[in-house]
């Protein structure tokens, strides 16, 4: 019998809005990879602003060479993918100005990427952007996102790990 065993306490994290816009569930995204949650669960947003902000505090774990996506890992081990737009990998980084580098420590609501969403639309691509939890096996509960208008930094989802 272990009298002093360490029990891992549940961790609760809040996901904040990555930009101003309209929150939507992943199921409503016009891309089956996201709508079928093949990469994980999370939320989508139809942006009305040209800046993307950190939904959590953590470390930038990856910046895709095409600048359309980046990863963040929190100190508690939550792994997130921020994917900006639909089929934007094909734009070879043109409409994106990434403000962080792999390995950077970021604060919640810190600016990460400036995006020319008008250029994405002109190129015939979608502007819907997603926050995906890529390590769903670590998640105990995840609140569904409410379809609403938000400002970056607003609470969108709560996670229990």
N, C-alpha and C positions, 0 to 999 in steps of 0.2 A: 504494500500500500504506500502510495506516494502522498505524504502529507503536504508537501510544499511544491507540488508540480505546478508548472506554469500553464494556465489555460490561455489559449489565444482569445483575446477579447475581440468581439466583432468590431469592424471599422466601418464607419459611415462617412461617405464622401458625397459632395454635391457637385453635379455637373452644371456649369453655367453656360449661358448662351454665348456662342462664339462671334456673333455679329448681331446687328439690328435686323429684324425681319419677322417672318411668320414661321412659327414652329409647326412641324408636321411629323407624324409617325413615320418610321422607316418604311412601313408597308406602302406608303403613298408615293415613294420615290420612283421615278420613271426609269429605273435600272434594276433588273432582276437580282444582280449581285447584292445590292443593298436592300431592296424590298423583301427579298427572301431571307435576309439576315445571314447570308452565307459567310460573311466575315465577322459577324457578331451583332449585338444589339446596340441601341443608342437612340439618337434622334437626328432629324434632318431640319434644315432651316432654309427658307427661301429668302435670300439676303436683300436688304434695302440699303446696305452700306458697303463701302469698299474696303473695310478692314476686318481682319480675322484676329480674334483674341483667344488667349489660353482659357479653356474651360475649367482647368484645375491648375494647381501648382505642381511642378514636377521638373523632370529633366527631358530635354529634347532628345529622344532616342534615335530619330531618323529624320532626315530631310530628303525627300525624293529628288533625284537629279532633274526631273521635269517640274519641280517646285509646286506641283498641284496637290501634294499631300505631305503630311509630316506626322511623326509619332511623338507621344509624350508618355513617360512612365512616372507615376507618383512614387513617393517614398514608401507607400503602403503596397506597392506592386501592381496597381491598376495600370493597364496598358490601353492607351487610346490612339486611334487613328483619326486625324482630321483630314477629310477628303474634300477638296474645294472644287465644286462643279461636277458635271457629268461628261465623261469622255474628254476631259481637259488634258489628260496625259498626251493627247495628240497635238496639243498646242506648244509642246517643247519648251515650256516655261515662260513664254512670251508675256502673258498678262499678269505675271506674279512677281512681286518684289518681297522676297523672304527676308525678315528682319532678325532671324535667329539662326544659330548654327547647331549642328549636332553636338551634344554635350553641354549646351547652355542650360542653366537652371532658370526657370521662369516662374513668375508669380501668377496667381489667378488674375485674369482679365488684362494680362500684359499683351500689347500688340505683337502679333507673330508674322502676319503677312498683309501686305497691301495688294489689293486685287483690282484689276480693271475688268469689272463684270460686263461693261458695255462691249469690250473687245471679245469676251467669251460669247456673248449673245450674237454679235456680228459674225463670229466664226461658226455659228449654228450649233453651239454647244449649250447644255443646260447649266444654270447657275446654282441649282440646289446643292447645298453643302451639307456634309454629314459629320457627326462625331460617333465613332464606332468603338465599342469596348471589344478589344480583340482577344482578351483572356477571360471569356465568359465562365469558364470552369471555376474561377475564383469568386464569382458573384453569387451571393445568397439571394438577394432581392434587388429589384430595379423598378422604380416607379415609372409608369408610362408617362410620356410627355403630353402636356395639355396643348391642344392646338390653340395658339394665341399669338398675339403680337408681342415681341419682346425687344428689349434693348440689350446690347452686349453686357454681360455680367449678371443678368437676371437668372435666377434659379430655374433650371429646366427639369432635371431629374435628380433623384437621391438614390445612392447605391449603398448596399450593405455587403461587405466582404467577409 
